[in-house]
Amino acid sequence: MNDLPLAVLIAALLVCMLVSGFFSGSETGLMTLNRYRLRHRAQQGERGARMAQDLLRRPDRLIGLILLLNNVAQALIPMLLMAITLRATGDAETAIVVATAATALLIFVFSESMPKTLGALHPERIAIPAAYVYWPLLRVLGWFIDIVNIVGNRVLRMFGVTPEDAAQHSLSVEELRTVVAEAGAMIPQRHQKMLLSILDLEHSTVEDIMVP
């Protein structure tokens, strides 16, 4: 690596930071997607939504893939920074200190904090395009991810948790009431009252509904 030109090292560092930021932001975006909106978009025939829905059926495989690729990208960052600072300073001890501090700062800001904040604020804009990347990658590396996840899944099952639990996202009546009440301008107030009245039907008696 020390034989590479400085411009190549800097370009490789920028690429690794962008790739790591993509993995971090898309992970947050996929995990925070509204499952019901995603299901609606998938039923409308949107290919990206269908792929994202398919990925989220097994979140353990998806997270394993993202962590694997993100760890590779983040592992290269300190190596590249070490080579760059060593080339700039010429002193190994100074290069170690500068590279360590720069690695912590760059990864925290540009590879974790900023991308994850963006993914949380705009999950659909980040997650749907990312599904086009992860879907084929998981088809290629899925066998390796499955081997790695076997141990983790067995440990989770000891605590009563299975990957299939992620597919069970049902709302109770009270949760549906909260969704309707907080819909705001998306549902007119008159329609909100109608929907809330439908949810209250189970508490009504025949005498409440019948007209003499």
Legacy VTK file of the C-alpha trace (Angstrom):
# vtk DataFile Version 3.0
C-alpha trace
ASCII
DATASET POLYDATA
POINTS 212 float
0.000 0.000 0.000
2.915 2.346 0.657
3.927 2.029 -2.988
0.653 3.478 -4.238
0.497 7.155 -5.257
-0.945 9.545 -2.673
-3.817 10.505 -4.965
-4.836 6.844 -5.256
-4.777 6.404 -1.470
-6.942 9.495 -0.948
-9.391 8.378 -3.641
-9.601 4.907 -2.081
-10.231 6.483 1.324
-13.099 8.585 -0.042
-14.621 5.545 -1.752
-14.452 3.485 1.462
-16.098 6.295 3.431
-18.886 6.646 0.864
-19.447 2.894 0.755
-19.507 2.658 4.555
-21.912 5.601 4.735
-24.179 3.900 2.208
-24.271 0.695 4.238
-24.958 2.535 7.521
-27.637 4.812 6.096
-29.407 2.105 4.124
-29.432 -0.202 7.148
-31.233 2.443 9.207
-33.577 3.230 6.317
-34.541 -0.401 5.788
-35.080 -1.055 9.478
-37.260 2.052 9.925
-39.437 1.557 6.832
-43.165 1.670 7.391
-44.085 -1.962 6.720
-47.687 -1.170 5.726
-46.707 1.549 3.292
-44.032 -0.755 1.905
-46.595 -3.540 1.471
-48.942 -1.144 -0.324
-46.203 -0.041 -2.720
-45.249 -3.670 -3.341
-48.877 -4.539 -4.129
-48.933 -1.657 -6.596
-46.213 -3.481 -8.519
-43.189 -1.378 -7.526
-40.152 -3.594 -8.023
-37.932 -1.864 -5.455
-40.623 -2.155 -2.794
-41.047 -5.864 -3.546
-37.311 -6.447 -3.212
-37.174 -4.475 0.043
-40.109 -6.474 1.387
-38.355 -9.696 0.427
-35.164 -8.576 2.188
-37.030 -7.666 5.370
-38.645 -11.090 5.645
-35.307 -12.304 7.010
-33.733 -9.304 8.764
-30.998 -11.497 10.256
-29.669 -12.271 6.748
-29.952 -8.631 5.672
-28.205 -7.275 8.758
-25.515 -9.946 8.451
-24.835 -8.905 4.858
-24.705 -5.197 5.719
-22.423 -5.731 8.706
-20.080 -7.926 6.681
-19.681 -5.400 3.885
-19.598 -2.390 6.219
-16.916 -3.960 8.402
-14.742 -4.582 5.350
-15.101 -0.954 4.261
-14.451 0.415 7.745
-11.465 -1.872 8.248
-9.797 -0.352 5.192
-10.259 3.238 6.412
-7.623 3.176 9.208
-5.186 1.337 6.941
-5.544 3.986 4.256
-5.334 6.815 6.775
-2.194 5.289 8.247
-0.565 5.121 4.829
-1.584 8.706 4.013
-0.406 10.217 7.297
2.810 8.215 7.197
3.445 9.504 3.704
2.721 13.086 4.866
4.596 13.109 8.201
7.302 10.512 7.669
7.125 9.554 11.352
5.461 6.262 12.353
4.449 7.308 15.892
2.899 10.569 14.709
1.132 8.749 11.906
-0.397 6.243 14.345
-1.758 8.995 16.613
-3.111 11.104 13.747
-4.575 8.121 11.899
-6.294 6.811 15.042
-7.894 10.164 15.848
-8.864 10.796 12.229
-10.362 7.306 11.895
-12.584 7.759 14.947
-13.763 11.184 13.757
-14.364 10.282 10.123
-16.174 7.016 10.845
-18.351 8.591 13.535
-19.376 11.615 11.465
-19.362 10.513 7.841
-19.860 6.735 8.085
-22.279 6.490 11.005
-23.942 9.630 12.360
-24.795 11.519 9.155
-25.880 8.507 7.052
-27.987 6.983 9.823
-29.676 10.317 10.505
-30.457 10.656 6.790
-31.761 7.088 6.684
-34.012 7.671 9.685
-35.432 10.920 8.268
-35.964 9.645 4.703
-36.206 5.848 4.943
-38.049 5.260 1.665
-35.697 7.446 -0.376
-32.716 5.514 0.983
-34.070 1.989 1.460
-35.903 1.415 -1.829
-32.895 2.210 -4.078
-30.624 0.272 -1.702
-32.782 -2.815 -2.179
-31.582 -2.971 -5.795
-28.034 -3.350 -4.428
-28.676 -5.728 -1.537
-31.033 -8.105 -3.323
-28.447 -9.446 -5.836
-25.641 -9.296 -3.255
-27.656 -11.467 -0.911
-28.226 -13.952 -3.712
-24.457 -14.218 -4.193
-23.294 -14.090 -0.554
-26.387 -15.591 1.062
-24.760 -18.979 1.625
-21.924 -17.381 3.597
-24.314 -15.193 5.608
-26.414 -18.252 6.452
-23.376 -20.075 7.818
-22.423 -17.094 9.974
-26.001 -16.602 11.207
-26.502 -20.217 12.294
-24.698 -19.663 15.575
-26.371 -16.314 16.219
-29.857 -17.642 15.481
-29.364 -20.597 17.787
-28.384 -18.264 20.600
-31.454 -16.095 19.910
-33.724 -19.143 19.990
-32.426 -19.870 23.492
-34.084 -16.574 24.478
-37.289 -17.345 22.582
-36.530 -15.125 19.572
-36.725 -16.379 15.982
-36.058 -14.515 12.713
-39.595 -15.328 11.578
-40.949 -13.047 14.324
-40.078 -10.038 12.172
-42.797 -10.959 9.686
-45.482 -10.640 12.346
-46.317 -6.942 12.418
-49.960 -6.616 13.459
-51.643 -3.608 15.029
-54.111 -3.744 17.865
-57.352 -1.748 17.826
-55.881 0.892 20.106
-52.805 1.198 17.892
-55.025 1.598 14.831
-56.924 4.305 16.710
-53.651 6.124 17.367
-52.624 5.862 13.705
-55.940 7.344 12.552
-55.891 10.086 15.185
-52.334 11.121 14.315
-52.837 11.034 10.553
-53.408 14.780 10.617
-53.954 16.419 7.236
-53.636 13.099 5.371
-57.160 12.115 6.487
-59.908 14.768 6.729
-61.397 15.187 10.186
-64.808 13.950 9.023
-63.251 10.740 7.708
-61.245 10.334 10.902
-64.463 10.373 12.913
-65.979 7.779 10.591
-62.973 5.480 10.929
-62.896 5.875 14.701
-66.605 5.108 14.807
-65.965 1.872 12.912
-63.344 0.893 15.466
-65.869 1.583 18.236
-68.504 -0.739 16.720
-67.352 -3.677 18.828
-68.340 -1.732 21.943
-71.799 -0.824 20.598
-75.008 -2.683 21.343
-77.946 -3.358 19.050
-80.002 -0.785 20.964
-77.371 1.892 20.177
-77.652 1.256 16.434
-81.365 0.476 15.917
-83.736 3.295 15.057
-87.302 2.870 16.460
LINES 1 213
212 0 1 2 3 4 5 6 7 8 9 10 11 12 13 14 15 16 17 18 19 20 21 22 23 24 25 26 27 28 29 30 31 32 33 34 35 36 37 38 39 40 41 42 43 44 45 46 47 48 49 50 51 52 53 54 55 56 57 58 59 60 61 62 63 64 65 66 67 68 69 70 71 72 73 74 75 76 77 78 79 80 81 82 83 84 85 86 87 88 89 90 91 92 93 94 95 96 97 98 99 100 101 102 103 104 105 106 107 108 109 110 111 112 113 114 115 116 117 118 119 120 121 122 123 124 125 126 127 128 129 130 131 132 133 134 135 136 137 138 139 140 141 142 143 144 145 146 147 148 149 150 151 152 153 154 155 156 157 158 159 160 161 162 163 164 165 166 167 168 169 170 171 172 173 174 175 176 177 178 179 180 181 182 183 184 185 186 187 188 189 190 191 192 193 194 195 196 197 198 199 200 201 202 203 204 205 206 207 208 209 210 211
